[in-house]
């Protein structure tokens, strides 16, 4: 995936358009904990690693900001289990 993921802290969203299709990761932020609530990649652009890149970017941002992460959406929870290098962020 070559499209750049943008972080919009005002709306608590990471977003990218792939072939004109919006893909997003939504989160809440409270007391230094990022709760990932949704990762949405429409099937029209699925299977390209977009969701993985969204989660990785969100977790890299959390690490930079010194936030902990609650992977409330099932995709982000599974992703974190498969990538133990991010286990230090898990609440």
Gaussian input, Z-matrix of N, CA and C with variables (Angstrom, degrees):
# hf/3-21g

backbone

0 1
 N
 C     1     B1
 C     2     B2     1     A1
 N     3     B3     2     A2     1     D1
 C     4     B4     3     A3     2     D2
 C     5     B5     4     A4     3     D3
 N     6     B6     5     A5     4     D4
 C     7     B7     6     A6     5     D5
 C     8     B8     7     A7     6     D6
 N     9     B9     8     A8     7     D7
 C    10    B10     9     A9     8     D8
 C    11    B11    10    A10     9     D9
 N    12    B12    11    A11    10    D10
 C    13    B13    12    A12    11    D11
 C    14    B14    13    A13    12    D12
 N    15    B15    14    A14    13    D13
 C    16    B16    15    A15    14    D14
 C    17    B17    16    A16    15    D15
 N    18    B18    17    A17    16    D16
 C    19    B19    18    A18    17    D17
 C    20    B20    19    A19    18    D18
 N    21    B21    20    A20    19    D19
 C    22    B22    21    A21    20    D20
 C    23    B23    22    A22    21    D21
 N    24    B24    23    A23    22    D22
 C    25    B25    24    A24    23    D23
 C    26    B26    25    A25    24    D24
 N    27    B27    26    A26    25    D25
 C    28    B28    27    A27    26    D26
 C    29    B29    28    A28    27    D27
 N    30    B30    29    A29    28    D28
 C    31    B31    30    A30    29    D29
 C    32    B32    31    A31    30    D30
 N    33    B33    32    A32    31    D31
 C    34    B34    33    A33    32    D32
 C    35    B35    34    A34    33    D33
 N    36    B36    35    A35    34    D34
 C    37    B37    36    A36    35    D35
 C    38    B38    37    A37    36    D36
 N    39    B39    38    A38    37    D37
 C    40    B40    39    A39    38    D38
 C    41    B41    40    A40    39    D39
 N    42    B42    41    A41    40    D40
 C    43    B43    42    A42    41    D41
 C    44    B44    43    A43    42    D42
 N    45    B45    44    A44    43    D43
 C    46    B46    45    A45    44    D44
 C    47    B47    46    A46    45    D45
 N    48    B48    47    A47    46    D46
 C    49    B49    48    A48    47    D47
 C    50    B50    49    A49    48    D48
 N    51    B51    50    A50    49    D49
 C    52    B52    51    A51    50    D50
 C    53    B53    52    A52    51    D51
 N    54    B54    53    A53    52    D52
 C    55    B55    54    A54    53    D53
 C    56    B56    55    A55    54    D54
 N    57    B57    56    A56    55    D55
 C    58    B58    57    A57    56    D56
 C    59    B59    58    A58    57    D57
 N    60    B60    59    A59    58    D58
 C    61    B61    60    A60    59    D59
 C    62    B62    61    A61    60    D60
 N    63    B63    62    A62    61    D61
 C    64    B64    63    A63    62    D62
 C    65    B65    64    A64    63    D63
 N    66    B66    65    A65    64    D64
 C    67    B67    66    A66    65    D65
 C    68    B68    67    A67    66    D66
 N    69    B69    68    A68    67    D67
 C    70    B70    69    A69    68    D68
 C    71    B71    70    A70    69    D69
 N    72    B72    71    A71    70    D70
 C    73    B73    72    A72    71    D71
 C    74    B74    73    A73    72    D72
 N    75    B75    74    A74    73    D73
 C    76    B76    75    A75    74    D74
 C    77    B77    76    A76    75    D75
 N    78    B78    77    A77    76    D76
 C    79    B79    78    A78    77    D77
 C    80    B80    79    A79    78    D78
 N    81    B81    80    A80    79    D79
 C    82    B82    81    A81    80    D80
 C    83    B83    82    A82    81    D81
 N    84    B84    83    A83    82    D82
 C    85    B85    84    A84    83    D83
 C    86    B86    85    A85    84    D84
 N    87    B87    86    A86    85    D85
 C    88    B88    87    A87    86    D86
 C    89    B89    88    A88    87    D87
 N    90    B90    89    A89    88    D88
 C    91    B91    90    A90    89    D89
 C    92    B92    91    A91    90    D90
 N    93    B93    92    A92    91    D91
 C    94    B94    93    A93    92    D92
 C    95    B95    94    A94    93    D93
 N    96    B96    95    A95    94    D94
 C    97    B97    96    A96    95    D95
 C    98    B98    97    A97    96    D96
 N    99    B99    98    A98    97    D97
 C   100   B100    99    A99    98    D98
 C   101   B101   100   A100    99    D99
 N   102   B102   101   A101   100   D100
 C   103   B103   102   A102   101   D101
 C   104   B104   103   A103   102   D102
 N   105   B105   104   A104   103   D103
 C   106   B106   105   A105   104   D104
 C   107   B107   106   A106   105   D105
 N   108   B108   107   A107   106   D106
 C   109   B109   108   A108   107   D107
 C   110   B110   109   A109   108   D108
 N   111   B111   110   A110   109   D109
 C   112   B112   111   A111   110   D110
 C   113   B113   112   A112   111   D111
 N   114   B114   113   A113   112   D112
 C   115   B115   114   A114   113   D113
 C   116   B116   115   A115   114   D114
 N   117   B117   116   A116   115   D115
 C   118   B118   117   A117   116   D116
 C   119   B119   118   A118   117   D117
 N   120   B120   119   A119   118   D118
 C   121   B121   120   A120   119   D119
 C   122   B122   121   A121   120   D120
 N   123   B123   122   A122   121   D121
 C   124   B124   123   A123   122   D122
 C   125   B125   124   A124   123   D123
 N   126   B126   125   A125   124   D124
 C   127   B127   126   A126   125   D125
 C   128   B128   127   A127   126   D126
 N   129   B129   128   A128   127   D127
 C   130   B130   129   A129   128   D128
 C   131   B131   130   A130   129   D129
 N   132   B132   131   A131   130   D130
 C   133   B133   132   A132   131   D131
 C   134   B134   133   A133   132   D132
 N   135   B135   134   A134   133   D133
 C   136   B136   135   A135   134   D134
 C   137   B137   136   A136   135   D135
 N   138   B138   137   A137   136   D136
 C   139   B139   138   A138   137   D137
 C   140   B140   139   A139   138   D138
 N   141   B141   140   A140   139   D139
 C   142   B142   141   A141   140   D140
 C   143   B143   142   A142   141   D141
 N   144   B144   143   A143   142   D142
 C   145   B145   144   A144   143   D143
 C   146   B146   145   A145   144   D144
 N   147   B147   146   A146   145   D145
 C   148   B148   147   A147   146   D146
 C   149   B149   148   A148   147   D147
 N   150   B150   149   A149   148   D148
 C   151   B151   150   A150   149   D149
 C   152   B152   151   A151   150   D150
 N   153   B153   152   A152   151   D151
 C   154   B154   153   A153   152   D152
 C   155   B155   154   A154   153   D153
 N   156   B156   155   A155   154   D154
 C   157   B157   156   A156   155   D155
 C   158   B158   157   A157   156   D156
 N   159   B159   158   A158   157   D157
 C   160   B160   159   A159   158   D158
 C   161   B161   160   A160   159   D159
 N   162   B162   161   A161   160   D160
 C   163   B163   162   A162   161   D161
 C   164   B164   163   A163   162   D162
 N   165   B165   164   A164   163   D163
 C   166   B166   165   A165   164   D164
 C   167   B167   166   A166   165   D165
 N   168   B168   167   A167   166   D166
 C   169   B169   168   A168   167   D167
 C   170   B170   169   A169   168   D168
 N   171   B171   170   A170   169   D169
 C   172   B172   171   A171   170   D170
 C   173   B173   172   A172   171   D171
 N   174   B174   173   A173   172   D172
 C   175   B175   174   A174   173   D173
 C   176   B176   175   A175   174   D174
 N   177   B177   176   A176   175   D175
 C   178   B178   177   A177   176   D176
 C   179   B179   178   A178   177   D177
 N   180   B180   179   A179   178   D178
 C   181   B181   180   A180   179   D179
 C   182   B182   181   A181   180   D180
 N   183   B183   182   A182   181   D181
 C   184   B184   183   A183   182   D182
 C   185   B185   184   A184   183   D183
 N   186   B186   185   A185   184   D184
 C   187   B187   186   A186   185   D185
 C   188   B188   187   A187   186   D186
 N   189   B189   188   A188   187   D187
 C   190   B190   189   A189   188   D188
 C   191   B191   190   A190   189   D189
 N   192   B192   191   A191   190   D190
 C   193   B193   192   A192   191   D191
 C   194   B194   193   A193   192   D192
 N   195   B195   194   A194   193   D193
 C   196   B196   195   A195   194   D194
 C   197   B197   196   A196   195   D195
 N   198   B198   197   A197   196   D196
 C   199   B199   198   A198   197   D197
 C   200   B200   199   A199   198   D198
 N   201   B201   200   A200   199   D199
 C   202   B202   201   A201   200   D200
 C   203   B203   202   A202   201   D201
 N   204   B204   203   A203   202   D202
 C   205   B205   204   A204   203   D203
 C   206   B206   205   A205   204   D204
 N   207   B207   206   A206   205   D205
 C   208   B208   207   A207   206   D206
 C   209   B209   208   A208   207   D207
 N   210   B210   209   A209   208   D208
 C   211   B211   210   A210   209   D209
 C   212   B212   211   A211   210   D210
 N   213   B213   212   A212   211   D211
 C   214   B214   213   A213   212   D212
 C   215   B215   214   A214   213   D213
 N   216   B216   215   A215   214   D214
 C   217   B217   216   A216   215   D215
 C   218   B218   217   A217   216   D216
 N   219   B219   218   A218   217   D217
 C   220   B220   219   A219   218   D218
 C   221   B221   220   A220   219   D219
 N   222   B222   221   A221   220   D220
 C   223   B223   222   A222   221   D221
 C   224   B224   223   A223   222   D222
 N   225   B225   224   A224   223   D223
 C   226   B226   225   A225   224   D224
 C   227   B227   226   A226   225   D225
 N   228   B228   227   A227   226   D226
 C   229   B229   228   A228   227   D227
 C   230   B230   229   A229   228   D228
 N   231   B231   230   A230   229   D229
 C   232   B232   231   A231   230   D230
 C   233   B233   232   A232   231   D231
 N   234   B234   233   A233   232   D232
 C   235   B235   234   A234   233   D233
 C   236   B236   235   A235   234   D234
 N   237   B237   236   A236   235   D235
 C   238   B238   237   A237   236   D236
 C   239   B239   238   A238   237   D237
 N   240   B240   239   A239   238   D238
 C   241   B241   240   A240   239   D239
 C   242   B242   241   A241   240   D240
 N   243   B243   242   A242   241   D241
 C   244   B244   243   A243   242   D242
 C   245   B245   244   A244   243   D243
 N   246   B246   245   A245   244   D244
 C   247   B247   246   A246   245   D245
 C   248   B248   247   A247   246   D246
 N   249   B249   248   A248   247   D247
 C   250   B250   249   A249   248   D248
 C   251   B251   250   A250   249   D249
 N   252   B252   251   A251   250   D250
 C   253   B253   252   A252   251   D251
 C   254   B254   253   A253   252   D252
 N   255   B255   254   A254   253   D253
 C   256   B256   255   A255   254   D254
 C   257   B257   256   A256   255   D255
 N   258   B258   257   A257   256   D256
 C   259   B259   258   A258   257   D257
 C   260   B260   259   A259   258   D258
 N   261   B261   260   A260   259   D259
 C   262   B262   261   A261   260   D260
 C   263   B263   262   A262   261   D261
 N   264   B264   263   A263   262   D262
 C   265   B265   264   A264   263   D263
 C   266   B266   265   A265   264   D264
 N   267   B267   266   A266   265   D265
 C   268   B268   267   A267   266   D266
 C   269   B269   268   A268   267   D267
 N   270   B270   269   A269   268   D268
 C   271   B271   270   A270   269   D269
 C   272   B272   271   A271   270   D270

   B1=1.4530
   B2=1.5145
   B3=1.3189
   B4=1.4535
   B5=1.5290
   B6=1.3238
   B7=1.4631
   B8=1.5260
   B9=1.3143
   B10=1.4578
   B11=1.5315
   B12=1.3202
   B13=1.4566
   B14=1.5183
   B15=1.3189
   B16=1.4641
   B17=1.5179
   B18=1.3283
   B19=1.4584
   B20=1.5103
   B21=1.3177
   B22=1.4562
   B23=1.5281
   B24=1.3405
   B25=1.4651
   B26=1.5278
   B27=1.3241
   B28=1.4552
   B29=1.5228
   B30=1.3336
   B31=1.4636
   B32=1.5272
   B33=1.3542
   B34=1.4714
   B35=1.5237
   B36=1.3211
   B37=1.4600
   B38=1.5274
   B39=1.3346
   B40=1.4618
   B41=1.5182
   B42=1.3347
   B43=1.4518
   B44=1.5248
   B45=1.3168
   B46=1.4546
   B47=1.5243
   B48=1.3197
   B49=1.4676
   B50=1.5132
   B51=1.3187
   B52=1.4518
   B53=1.5198
   B54=1.3190
   B55=1.4686
   B56=1.5308
   B57=1.3390
   B58=1.4579
   B59=1.5172
   B60=1.3289
   B61=1.4678
   B62=1.5293
   B63=1.3505
   B64=1.4604
   B65=1.5345
   B66=1.3254
   B67=1.4670
   B68=1.5278
   B69=1.3287
   B70=1.4653
   B71=1.5293
   B72=1.3116
   B73=1.4560
   B74=1.5169
   B75=1.3218
   B76=1.4606
   B77=1.5228
   B78=1.3148
   B79=1.4465
   B80=1.5194
   B81=1.3182
   B82=1.4532
   B83=1.5154
   B84=1.3198
   B85=1.4577
   B86=1.5144
   B87=1.3253
   B88=1.4577
   B89=1.5223
   B90=1.3256
   B91=1.4674
   B92=1.5259
   B93=1.3190
   B94=1.4546
   B95=1.5201
   B96=1.3334
   B97=1.4649
   B98=1.5308
   B99=1.3220
   B100=1.4646
   B101=1.5298
   B102=1.3249
   B103=1.4534
   B104=1.5198
   B105=1.3234
   B106=1.4631
   B107=1.5248
   B108=1.3257
   B109=1.4595
   B110=1.5261
   B111=1.3284
   B112=1.4701
   B113=1.5214
   B114=1.2972
   B115=1.4614
   B116=1.5214
   B117=1.3277
   B118=1.4630
   B119=1.5262
   B120=1.3346
   B121=1.4617
   B122=1.5243
   B123=1.3325
   B124=1.4664
   B125=1.5261
   B126=1.3155
   B127=1.4658
   B128=1.5312
   B129=1.3307
   B130=1.4650
   B131=1.5241
   B132=1.3429
   B133=1.4620
   B134=1.5282
   B135=1.3079
   B136=1.4627
   B137=1.5184
   B138=1.3226
   B139=1.4483
   B140=1.5061
   B141=1.3156
   B142=1.4683
   B143=1.5301
   B144=1.3213
   B145=1.4615
   B146=1.5176
   B147=1.3198
   B148=1.4635
   B149=1.5216
   B150=1.3201
   B151=1.4657
   B152=1.5209
   B153=1.3100
   B154=1.4582
   B155=1.5254
   B156=1.3264
   B157=1.4669
   B158=1.5197
   B159=1.3226
   B160=1.4631
   B161=1.5286
   B162=1.3244
   B163=1.4697
   B164=1.5237
   B165=1.3188
   B166=1.4638
   B167=1.5369
   B168=1.3091
   B169=1.4630
   B170=1.5260
   B171=1.3273
   B172=1.4681
   B173=1.5255
   B174=1.3277
   B175=1.4615
   B176=1.5199
   B177=1.3179
   B178=1.4621
   B179=1.5233
   B180=1.3231
   B181=1.4601
   B182=1.5233
   B183=1.3311
   B184=1.4624
   B185=1.5280
   B186=1.3039
   B187=1.4644
   B188=1.5309
   B189=1.3168
   B190=1.4612
   B191=1.5328
   B192=1.3355
   B193=1.4680
   B194=1.5335
   B195=1.3470
   B196=1.4735
   B197=1.5278
   B198=1.3444
   B199=1.4554
   B200=1.5200
   B201=1.3095
   B202=1.4560
   B203=1.5316
   B204=1.3350
   B205=1.4592
   B206=1.5213
   B207=1.3254
   B208=1.4636
   B209=1.5308
   B210=1.3347
   B211=1.4635
   B212=1.5328
   B213=1.3167
   B214=1.4671
   B215=1.5240
   B216=1.3132
   B217=1.4678
   B218=1.5256
   B219=1.3078
   B220=1.4678
   B221=1.5343
   B222=1.3254
   B223=1.4667
   B224=1.5222
   B225=1.3259
   B226=1.4665
   B227=1.5254
   B228=1.3140
   B229=1.4634
   B230=1.5352
   B231=1.3191
   B232=1.4657
   B233=1.5215
   B234=1.3223
   B235=1.4589
   B236=1.5249
   B237=1.3205
   B238=1.4682
   B239=1.5276
   B240=1.3242
   B241=1.4677
   B242=1.5268
   B243=1.3248
   B244=1.4723
   B245=1.5297
   B246=1.3204
   B247=1.4640
   B248=1.5313
   B249=1.3389
   B250=1.4620
   B251=1.5236
   B252=1.3170
   B253=1.4707
   B254=1.5265
   B255=1.3257
   B256=1.4709
   B257=1.5220
   B258=1.3271
   B259=1.4683
   B260=1.5265
   B261=1.3214
   B262=1.4638
   B263=1.5250
   B264=1.3282
   B265=1.4689
   B266=1.5212
   B267=1.3165
   B268=1.4674
   B269=1.5296
   B270=1.3471
   B271=1.4656
   B272=1.5046
   A1=108.43
   A2=117.90
   A3=121.08
   A4=113.10
   A5=118.67
   A6=121.02
   A7=110.00
   A8=116.57
   A9=121.99
   A10=110.70
   A11=115.32
   A12=121.59
   A13=108.35
   A14=115.56
   A15=121.36
   A16=109.84
   A17=115.69
   A18=121.53
   A19=107.82
   A20=116.18
   A21=121.91
   A22=107.18
   A23=117.37
   A24=119.86
   A25=113.62
   A26=117.92
   A27=120.97
   A28=111.38
   A29=116.45
   A30=120.81
   A31=112.56
   A32=116.18
   A33=121.23
   A34=110.76
   A35=114.33
   A36=119.78
   A37=110.80
   A38=114.74
   A39=122.38
   A40=105.10
   A41=116.61
   A42=118.77
   A43=111.36
   A44=113.50
   A45=120.93
   A46=107.43
   A47=116.03
   A48=120.56
   A49=108.02
   A50=115.49
   A51=122.05
   A52=106.88
   A53=116.14
   A54=121.73
   A55=110.79
   A56=115.71
   A57=121.07
   A58=114.71
   A59=117.63
   A60=122.13
   A61=109.37
   A62=118.14
   A63=119.53
   A64=112.13
   A65=114.37
   A66=122.95
   A67=106.25
   A68=116.93
   A69=118.73
   A70=112.49
   A71=113.79
   A72=123.02
   A73=105.10
   A74=116.64
   A75=122.65
   A76=109.70
   A77=115.69
   A78=120.73
   A79=110.60
   A80=115.32
   A81=121.54
   A82=106.47
   A83=115.43
   A84=119.87
   A85=108.38
   A86=115.59
   A87=120.70
   A88=109.21
   A89=115.10
   A90=121.72
   A91=112.57
   A92=116.34
   A93=120.69
   A94=114.94
   A95=117.07
   A96=120.94
   A97=109.30
   A98=114.23
   A99=120.85
   A100=107.27
   A101=116.28
   A102=121.27
   A103=107.44
   A104=116.00
   A105=120.39
   A106=107.56
   A107=116.15
   A108=121.18
   A109=113.75
   A110=117.86
   A111=121.18
   A112=110.00
   A113=115.54
   A114=122.59
   A115=105.23
   A116=115.79
   A117=119.92
   A118=110.35
   A119=114.47
   A120=121.97
   A121=106.26
   A122=117.54
   A123=120.10
   A124=111.92
   A125=115.87
   A126=121.36
   A127=113.02
   A128=117.03
   A129=120.31
   A130=112.24
   A131=117.28
   A132=120.70
   A133=111.54
   A134=116.85
   A135=121.48
   A136=113.02
   A137=115.65
   A138=121.48
   A139=115.57
   A140=117.09
   A141=121.11
   A142=112.77
   A143=116.65
   A144=119.53
   A145=114.27
   A146=116.66
   A147=120.83
   A148=110.86
   A149=117.72
   A150=120.46
   A151=110.60
   A152=116.86
   A153=121.15
   A154=111.16
   A155=116.53
   A156=120.23
   A157=111.71
   A158=117.47
   A159=120.35
   A160=110.66
   A161=116.83
   A162=120.13
   A163=110.20
   A164=117.80
   A165=120.85
   A166=110.82
   A167=116.78
   A168=120.54
   A169=110.58
   A170=116.94
   A171=120.54
   A172=110.94
   A173=116.73
   A174=119.85
   A175=111.85
   A176=117.22
   A177=119.56
   A178=110.57
   A179=116.49
   A180=120.66
   A181=110.26
   A182=116.75
   A183=120.75
   A184=110.63
   A185=116.84
   A186=120.58
   A187=110.49
   A188=117.03
   A189=121.79
   A190=111.25
   A191=116.18
   A192=121.50
   A193=112.73
   A194=116.91
   A195=122.31
   A196=112.08
   A197=115.63
   A198=121.45
   A199=109.23
   A200=116.49
   A201=122.31
   A202=106.85
   A203=117.35
   A204=120.92
   A205=110.51
   A206=114.72
   A207=122.34
   A208=106.21
   A209=117.73
   A210=120.31
   A211=110.80
   A212=117.07
   A213=121.69
   A214=112.56
   A215=118.72
   A216=119.31
   A217=108.04
   A218=116.10
   A219=121.18
   A220=112.30
   A221=117.14
   A222=118.83
   A223=110.22
   A224=117.22
   A225=119.40
   A226=111.47
   A227=117.37
   A228=120.67
   A229=110.37
   A230=116.44
   A231=120.58
   A232=110.37
   A233=116.78
   A234=121.29
   A235=110.37
   A236=117.20
   A237=120.08
   A238=111.18
   A239=117.82
   A240=120.54
   A241=110.82
   A242=116.96
   A243=121.58
   A244=112.74
   A245=116.82
   A246=121.46
   A247=109.41
   A248=116.03
   A249=119.97
   A250=114.29
   A251=117.59
   A252=119.73
   A253=111.70
   A254=117.19
   A255=121.82
   A256=112.47
   A257=118.18
   A258=121.23
   A259=112.58
   A260=117.59
   A261=120.11
   A262=112.70
   A263=117.19
   A264=120.50
   A265=112.90
   A266=116.72
   A267=121.68
   A268=110.82
   A269=116.61
   A270=120.09
   A271=110.33
   D1=125.21
   D2=-176.69
   D3=-106.61
   D4=-9.54
   D5=-179.58
   D6=-71.48
   D7=144.92
   D8=-177.89
   D9=-84.07
   D10=132.27
   D11=177.05
   D12=-84.69
   D13=129.36
   D14=179.20
   D15=-104.94
   D16=140.28
   D17=175.78
   D18=-104.06
   D19=124.09
   D20=176.41
   D21=-112.19
   D22=92.85
   D23=-176.39
   D24=-65.19
   D25=-24.03
   D26=179.69
   D27=-66.17
   D28=-40.22
   D29=-179.50
   D30=-98.87
   D31=1.32
   D32=-178.18
   D33=55.29
   D34=57.66
   D35=-174.92
   D36=-146.83
   D37=139.86
   D38=166.67
   D39=-105.16
   D40=135.10
   D41=-174.20
   D42=-143.73
   D43=150.06
   D44=176.60
   D45=-152.27
   D46=145.62
   D47=173.01
   D48=-107.48
   D49=128.69
   D50=177.86
   D51=-121.77
   D52=119.95
   D53=-175.77
   D54=52.88
   D55=35.78
   D56=178.84
   D57=81.39
   D58=-0.24
   D59=-177.55
   D60=-99.01
   D61=122.21
   D62=179.50
   D63=-74.22
   D64=135.64
   D65=177.25
   D66=-127.32
   D67=138.92
   D68=-172.49
   D69=-141.28
   D70=156.79
   D71=166.67
   D72=-128.04
   D73=120.94
   D74=179.33
   D75=-103.44
   D76=147.76
   D77=178.51
   D78=-149.53
   D79=163.27
   D80=168.95
   D81=-113.94
   D82=161.59
   D83=179.27
   D84=-137.94
   D85=119.37
   D86=179.96
   D87=-146.73
   D88=127.45
   D89=178.00
   D90=52.32
   D91=41.66
   D92=177.00
   D93=74.99
   D94=16.42
   D95=177.41
   D96=-119.00
   D97=119.34
   D98=173.74
   D99=-87.31
   D100=118.87
   D101=175.55
   D102=-103.79
   D103=112.89
   D104=179.45
   D105=-79.69
   D106=115.67
   D107=-173.49
   D108=-98.48
   D109=-32.93
   D110=-178.49
   D111=-150.34
   D112=141.93
   D113=167.48
   D114=-127.22
   D115=115.05
   D116=-173.21
   D117=-122.52
   D118=116.61
   D119=174.11
   D120=-129.48
   D121=108.61
   D122=179.92
   D123=-58.17
   D124=148.97
   D125=-176.50
   D126=-59.49
   D127=-25.57
   D128=-179.89
   D129=-59.43
   D130=-25.62
   D131=179.81
   D132=-124.51
   D133=14.28
   D134=-179.19
   D135=-67.67
   D136=164.81
   D137=176.36
   D138=78.45
   D139=15.19
   D140=-177.87
   D141=-113.63
   D142=6.53
   D143=-179.44
   D144=82.82
   D145=14.18
   D146=-176.85
   D147=-66.81
   D148=-47.66
   D149=179.97
   D150=-60.73
   D151=-41.75
   D152=177.65
   D153=-59.35
   D154=-44.81
   D155=179.19
   D156=-65.97
   D157=-36.44
   D158=176.55
   D159=-62.92
   D160=-46.44
   D161=-179.53
   D162=-64.94
   D163=-45.50
   D164=179.92
   D165=-59.00
   D166=-43.26
   D167=179.80
   D168=-64.68
   D169=-41.80
   D170=178.03
   D171=-62.42
   D172=-43.34
   D173=-179.20
   D174=-70.02
   D175=-36.13
   D176=175.55
   D177=-64.08
   D178=-37.74
   D179=176.54
   D180=-65.62
   D181=-44.37
   D182=178.14
   D183=-58.44
   D184=-43.66
   D185=179.04
   D186=-61.92
   D187=-45.59
   D188=-179.95
   D189=-61.40
   D190=-38.85
   D191=-177.71
   D192=-85.98
   D193=-3.18
   D194=-177.99
   D195=64.80
   D196=38.20
   D197=175.77
   D198=-96.23
   D199=155.13
   D200=167.31
   D201=-92.62
   D202=166.42
   D203=-175.66
   D204=-130.47
   D205=131.72
   D206=171.21
   D207=-110.72
   D208=105.41
   D209=-178.47
   D210=-80.60
   D211=77.47
   D212=-175.84
   D213=-70.81
   D214=-28.09
   D215=177.27
   D216=-82.31
   D217=143.19
   D218=-172.72
   D219=-61.35
   D220=-37.49
   D221=-179.03
   D222=-63.85
   D223=-46.38
   D224=-178.35
   D225=-66.51
   D226=-32.85
   D227=178.34
   D228=-65.30
   D229=-47.24
   D230=178.50
   D231=-63.75
   D232=-41.72
   D233=-179.23
   D234=-60.01
   D235=-44.27
   D236=-179.73
   D237=-65.26
   D238=-36.82
   D239=177.73
   D240=-64.29
   D241=-33.91
   D242=-179.06
   D243=-81.87
   D244=-9.76
   D245=-178.25
   D246=-128.10
   D247=78.32
   D248=-175.15
   D249=-62.58
   D250=-13.80
   D251=177.58
   D252=-66.51
   D253=-10.94
   D254=176.64
   D255=-106.62
   D256=5.79
   D257=-175.46
   D258=-62.63
   D259=-25.50
   D260=178.81
   D261=-65.74
   D262=-17.38
   D263=-179.77
   D264=-86.02
   D265=-20.73
   D266=-174.58
   D267=-64.67
   D268=134.51
   D269=177.35
   D270=-76.43

